[in-house]
Amino acid sequence: MDKLSGYVNWSEEIRKFLEERVKELRRKRVLEEARKVIESLPELPPGTAARYVREDRDSH
């Protein structure tokens, strides 16, 4: 690292890395929370999504 200190701003590189790592961990946490919410939702009968799409399409 000492040999490259004239070419690399190490504190800036480390700061950027840590910022990206924190963003990545936040995204993972949000996805985990979203999965838990989705898994807790009741299952819908088959054809429900198609019925909703059809109703929406026909209402315009």
HELIX and SHEET records of a PDB file:
HELIX    1   1 TRP A   10  SER A   40  1                                  31    
HELIX    2   2 THR A   48  ASP A   58  1                                  11    
END                                                                             
